[in-house]
């Protein structure tokens, strides 16, 4: 990744113009805007816009909260079949609590750029809380997460999307049936992974017990009646692109009598849980994460 200057590193969330946040969201979800265009457009928005934009680019070293050598966990990469997926094979980052046992399983679904270090850290966080966590890499069939988000986003956008979802579906089935799994399955995911969490809830039906999507697209309305999992739906306050889907989703959830709760976290941006950029809101991310862990402990017991 391109080194960032000291000025960019010192910019905090409160100093960033909302228009730069909005542009960054567009950049993250665009298949045509590259990093150069993002920075140029940010520089044209306001004085200091370039530094604000540079500050939003992820720094994954800062995102690690649980070391991969932490004695409370055991982590490894695993390969497993994925019939009907992008290549018929998948790879994921499997993290278990130390010791033997059978543990409730949680699938951790990445954003729209593959299995980056932040998502791996989320899997380790879940393992320290007592869960068997699997974070699949949807980019494995095309060489895996390439080491930077720009290339990762481009690779993921080029994949056959139904096959990519099939890879996530097979990953959920794999971790649920794993020899270390208790047979109870939860799913959480962020951005694209949040939408995929909703999709998996609707697709797996009674085979999934709990879902905690973060700022993800709603499940297709026609499929909501198939959801049997309890849902903990986490939204950012400043995220109209995703939040505008909520009224119709809520109506469908109520009609299907799905057990759900929705929380919209004040003062937050899309991506507020990701602690590698200034979109991270430490206080609200802590509340959301503690709520998520408690939710999984309750519903996967």
Secondary structure, DSSP 8 states (H G I E B T S, - for coil): -----HHHHH--GGGS-HHHHHHHHHHHH-SS--HHHHHHHHHHHSTTHHHHHHHHS--HHHH--S-TT-TTEEEEEEEEEETTSSSEEEEEEEEEESSSS-EEEEEEE--TT-S-HHHHHHHHHHHHTT-EEEEE-TTGGGTS--SSHHHHHHHHHHS-HHHHHHHHHHHHHHHHHSTTEEEEEEEEEETHHHHHHHHHHHHHGGG--EEEEES-----GGGGGG--SEEEEEEEEE-HHHHTTHHHHHHHHHHTT--EEEEEEEEEETTTT-TTSTT--HHHHHHHHHHHHHHHHHH--
